[in-house]
Amino acid sequence: MDPAQLEEYLVERNTLSLTIAKGIIKTISAQLKKLPEEALEEMGATIRDSSNEIAEAILDIMSAEEYEGDCDCEGCR
């Protein structure tokens, strides 16, 4: 993959990661509106961090599935 393609791929991956994370945060936030305000403030940063980790994990899985079969290493077989 040449540098331009790699950069484009990374930008697309980051954009998709942000979209996934925002969706997760929006879904969780809708459920959290039922909690007291103090609990929400304490949980906000944790939820954001967890959402980003989940989004990255989803993208890793998608990437692995996309390239599955292209590689002949034992892990891909």
C-alpha positions as protocol buffer text, in pm:
chain_id: "A"
residue {
  index: 1
  type: MET
  ca { x: 0 y: 0 z: 0 }
}
residue {
  index: 2
  type: ASP
  ca { x: 153 y: 332 z: -102 }
}
residue {
  index: 3
  type: PRO
  ca { x: 163 y: 627 z: 144 }
}
residue {
  index: 4
  type: ALA
  ca { x: -134 y: 806 z: -16 }
}
residue {
  index: 5
  type: GLN
  ca { x: -351 y: 495 z: 5 }
}
residue {
  index: 6
  type: LEU
  ca { x: -242 y: 434 z: 362 }
}
residue {
  index: 7
  type: GLU
  ca { x: -327 y: 791 z: 461 }
}
residue {
  index: 8
  type: GLU
  ca { x: -669 y: 765 z: 294 }
}
residue {
  index: 9
  type: TYR
  ca { x: -734 y: 434 z: 470 }
}
residue {
  index: 10
  type: LEU
  ca { x: -637 y: 579 z: 810 }
}
residue {
  index: 11
  type: VAL
  ca { x: -859 y: 884 z: 760 }
}
residue {
  index: 12
  type: GLU
  ca { x: -1153 y: 661 z: 663 }
}
residue {
  index: 13
  type: ARG
  ca { x: -1088 y: 433 z: 960 }
}
residue {
  index: 14
  type: ASN
  ca { x: -1072 y: 727 z: 1202 }
}
residue {
  index: 15
  type: THR
  ca { x: -1393 y: 875 z: 1059 }
}
residue {
  index: 16
  type: LEU
  ca { x: -1571 y: 542 z: 1091 }
}
residue {
  index: 17
  type: SER
  ca { x: -1436 y: 497 z: 1443 }
}
residue {
  index: 18
  type: LEU
  ca { x: -1573 y: 837 z: 1545 }
}
residue {
  index: 19
  type: THR
  ca { x: -1910 y: 759 z: 1388 }
}
residue {
  index: 20
  type: ILE
  ca { x: -1933 y: 428 z: 1575 }
}
residue {
  index: 21
  type: ALA
  ca { x: -1823 y: 587 z: 1903 }
}
residue {
  index: 22
  type: LYS
  ca { x: -2079 y: 868 z: 1865 }
}
residue {
  index: 23
  type: GLY
  ca { x: -2353 y: 612 z: 1802 }
}
residue {
  index: 24
  type: ILE
  ca { x: -2255 y: 414 z: 2109 }
}
residue {
  index: 25
  type: ILE
  ca { x: -2243 y: 728 z: 2323 }
}
residue {
  index: 26
  type: LYS
  ca { x: -2582 y: 844 z: 2192 }
}
residue {
  index: 27
  type: THR
  ca { x: -2740 y: 506 z: 2269 }
}
residue {
  index: 28
  type: ILE
  ca { x: -2592 y: 487 z: 2617 }
}
residue {
  index: 29
  type: SER
  ca { x: -2678 y: 851 z: 2688 }
}
residue {
  index: 30
  type: ALA
  ca { x: -3043 y: 788 z: 2610 }
}
residue {
  index: 31
  type: GLN
  ca { x: -3047 y: 516 z: 2876 }
}
residue {
  index: 32
  type: LEU
  ca { x: -2849 y: 722 z: 3128 }
}
residue {
  index: 33
  type: LYS
  ca { x: -3098 y: 1009 z: 3129 }
}
residue {
  index: 34
  type: LYS
  ca { x: -3287 y: 808 z: 3388 }
}
residue {
  index: 35
  type: LEU
  ca { x: -3000 y: 836 z: 3640 }
}
residue {
  index: 36
  type: PRO
  ca { x: -2935 y: 1120 z: 3887 }
}
residue {
  index: 37
  type: GLU
  ca { x: -2717 y: 1408 z: 3760 }
}
residue {
  index: 38
  type: GLU
  ca { x: -2427 y: 1329 z: 3997 }
}
residue {
  index: 39
  type: ALA
  ca { x: -2394 y: 976 z: 3863 }
}
residue {
  index: 40
  type: LEU
  ca { x: -2388 y: 1102 z: 3505 }
}
residue {
  index: 41
  type: GLU
  ca { x: -2101 y: 1343 z: 3569 }
}
residue {
  index: 42
  type: GLU
  ca { x: -1887 y: 1069 z: 3722 }
}
residue {
  index: 43
  type: MET
  ca { x: -1964 y: 822 z: 3444 }
}
residue {
  index: 44
  type: GLY
  ca { x: -1921 y: 1056 z: 3146 }
}
residue {
  index: 45
  type: ALA
  ca { x: -1547 y: 1013 z: 3090 }
}
residue {
  index: 46
  type: THR
  ca { x: -1565 y: 638 z: 3146 }
}
residue {
  index: 47
  type: ILE
  ca { x: -1842 y: 604 z: 2890 }
}
residue {
  index: 48
  type: ARG
  ca { x: -1649 y: 811 z: 2634 }
}
residue {
  index: 49
  type: ASP
  ca { x: -1333 y: 605 z: 2680 }
}
residue {
  index: 50
  type: SER
  ca { x: -1522 y: 276 z: 2664 }
}
residue {
  index: 51
  type: SER
  ca { x: -1709 y: 386 z: 2352 }
}
residue {
  index: 52
  type: ASN
  ca { x: -1381 y: 465 z: 2177 }
}
residue {
  index: 53
  type: GLU
  ca { x: -1237 y: 126 z: 2275 }
}
residue {
  index: 54
  type: ILE
  ca { x: -1549 y: -54 z: 2149 }
}
residue {
  index: 55
  type: ALA
  ca { x: -1538 y: 139 z: 1820 }
}
residue {
  index: 56
  type: GLU
  ca { x: -1171 y: 48 z: 1769 }
}
residue {
  index: 57
  type: ALA
  ca { x: -1246 y: -318 z: 1844 }
}
residue {
  index: 58
  type: ILE
  ca { x: -1530 y: -319 z: 1590 }
}
residue {
  index: 59
  type: LEU
  ca { x: -1301 y: -169 z: 1327 }
}
residue {
  index: 60
  type: ASP
  ca { x: -1030 y: -425 z: 1405 }
}
residue {
  index: 61
  type: ILE
  ca { x: -1283 y: -704 z: 1353 }
}
residue {
  index: 62
  type: MET
  ca { x: -1406 y: -546 z: 1029 }
}
residue {
  index: 63
  type: SER
  ca { x: -1047 y: -511 z: 904 }
}
residue {
  index: 64
  type: ALA
  ca { x: -967 y: -871 z: 990 }
}
residue {
  index: 65
  type: GLU
  ca { x: -1276 y: -992 z: 805 }
}
residue {
  index: 66
  type: GLU
  ca { x: -1197 y: -771 z: 505 }
}
residue {
  index: 67
  type: TYR
  ca { x: -851 y: -921 z: 461 }
}
residue {
  index: 68
  type: GLU
  ca { x: -942 y: -1272 z: 569 }
}
residue {
  index: 69
  type: GLY
  ca { x: -823 y: -1521 z: 313 }
}
residue {
  index: 70
  type: ASP
  ca { x: -578 y: -1277 z: 151 }
}
residue {
  index: 71
  type: CYS
  ca { x: -301 y: -1391 z: 383 }
}
residue {
  index: 72
  type: ASP
  ca { x: -158 y: -1740 z: 400 }
}
residue {
  index: 73
  type: CYS
  ca { x: -34 y: -1721 z: 758 }
}
residue {
  index: 74
  type: GLU
  ca { x: -159 y: -1977 z: 1007 }
}
residue {
  index: 75
  type: GLY
  ca { x: -372 y: -1720 z: 1193 }
}
residue {
  index: 76
  type: CYS
  ca { x: -575 y: -1648 z: 878 }
}
residue {
  index: 77
  type: ARG
  ca { x: -630 y: -2007 z: 776 }
}
